[in-house]
Amino acid sequence: HQGGSIEVAAAADPVGPGPNEGIPTSVGAGRRDGGEGVESLTPREVEVLALLSKGQTNPQIAQNLTVSRGTVKIHVQHIISKLGVSDRTQAAVRAIEAGVIGTQ
């Protein structure tokens, strides 16, 4: 889907917010406008995201995948855009939460 996230109005809670108030409960929750989600990633972007989530730098990812640093940079930009996050760390967290990549 395109556009922003859907907001659902909740009834007022007389006790106040619970301990999980404001914590996203799904992959799509908390996405900035324009985020498409992990399901929109290409297989190559998932590969890049897996290496990125292990803490590898763009040059290391480029060497592992036998592509140029520029290609990796473009993949990372696409990943960040598709997931609607602001940096590579948030992208890795989103992918782990979604079960797209493991935590090892």
C-alpha positions as CSV (number, residue, x, y, z in Angstrom):
1,H,0.0,0.0,0.0
2,Q,1.1,3.5,-0.5
3,G,0.9,6.5,1.8
4,G,1.1,6.8,5.6
5,S,0.3,4.5,8.3
6,I,-3.3,3.9,9.5
7,E,-4.1,5.1,12.9
8,V,-6.8,3.6,15.1
9,A,-8.4,5.7,17.8
10,A,-8.4,4.0,21.2
11,A,-10.7,4.7,24.1
12,A,-9.3,6.8,26.9
13,D,-7.7,4.8,29.6
14,P,-8.5,6.2,33.1
15,V,-5.5,4.4,34.6
16,G,-3.0,5.8,32.1
17,P,-0.8,4.2,29.5
18,G,0.4,0.6,29.9
19,P,4.0,-0.5,29.9
20,N,3.9,-1.3,26.2
21,E,2.2,1.9,25.1
22,G,3.7,3.2,21.9
23,I,5.8,0.1,21.2
24,P,5.3,-1.3,17.7
25,T,3.7,-4.7,17.7
26,S,4.3,-5.7,14.2
27,V,6.8,-5.0,11.4
28,G,4.7,-2.4,9.8
29,A,4.0,-0.5,13.1
30,G,6.0,2.6,13.6
31,R,7.0,2.9,9.9
32,R,7.6,6.4,8.6
33,D,5.5,7.4,5.6
34,G,6.7,5.7,2.5
35,G,7.9,2.5,4.1
36,E,6.9,-0.6,2.2
37,G,8.1,-3.3,4.6
38,V,10.4,-6.2,4.5
39,E,8.2,-8.1,2.1
40,S,9.2,-5.6,-0.6
41,L,12.9,-6.3,-0.4
42,T,14.6,-8.1,-3.2
43,P,16.6,-11.3,-2.5
44,R,19.8,-9.4,-3.0
45,E,18.7,-6.7,-0.6
46,V,17.9,-9.4,2.0
47,E,21.5,-10.7,1.5
48,V,22.9,-7.2,2.0
49,L,20.6,-6.6,5.0
50,A,21.8,-9.9,6.6
51,L,25.4,-8.9,6.3
52,L,24.7,-5.3,7.4
53,S,22.9,-6.7,10.5
54,K,26.1,-8.6,11.4
55,G,27.9,-5.3,11.6
56,Q,29.7,-5.5,8.3
57,T,30.7,-2.2,6.6
58,N,29.8,-1.4,3.0
59,P,33.3,-2.4,1.8
60,Q,33.1,-5.7,3.6
61,I,29.6,-6.4,2.2
62,A,30.9,-5.5,-1.3
63,Q,33.8,-8.0,-0.9
64,N,31.6,-10.8,0.4
65,L,29.1,-10.3,-2.5
66,T,31.7,-9.6,-5.1
67,V,30.1,-6.3,-6.1
68,S,31.3,-2.7,-6.0
69,R,31.0,-0.5,-2.9
70,G,28.7,1.8,-4.9
71,T,26.3,-1.1,-5.6
72,V,26.2,-1.9,-1.9
73,K,25.6,1.8,-1.1
74,I,22.6,1.8,-3.5
75,H,21.2,-1.5,-1.9
76,V,21.5,0.0,1.6
77,Q,19.7,3.2,0.4
78,H,16.9,1.1,-1.1
79,I,16.6,-1.0,2.1
80,I,16.4,2.0,4.3
81,S,13.8,3.6,2.0
82,K,11.7,0.5,1.6
83,L,11.7,-0.2,5.4
84,G,10.9,3.5,6.1
85,V,13.7,3.8,8.6
86,S,16.4,6.4,9.0
87,D,19.5,4.3,9.2
88,R,21.1,0.9,8.8
89,T,20.8,0.0,12.5
90,Q,17.1,0.5,12.4
91,A,16.9,-1.5,9.2
92,A,18.7,-4.4,10.9
93,V,16.4,-4.3,13.9
94,R,13.3,-4.2,11.7
95,A,14.5,-7.3,9.7
96,I,15.3,-9.2,12.9
97,E,11.9,-8.4,14.4
98,A,10.2,-9.5,11.2
99,G,12.2,-12.8,11.2
100,V,13.7,-12.1,7.8
101,I,17.2,-12.6,9.1
102,G,18.5,-14.5,12.1
103,T,20.2,-13.0,15.1
104,Q,23.5,-15.0,14.6
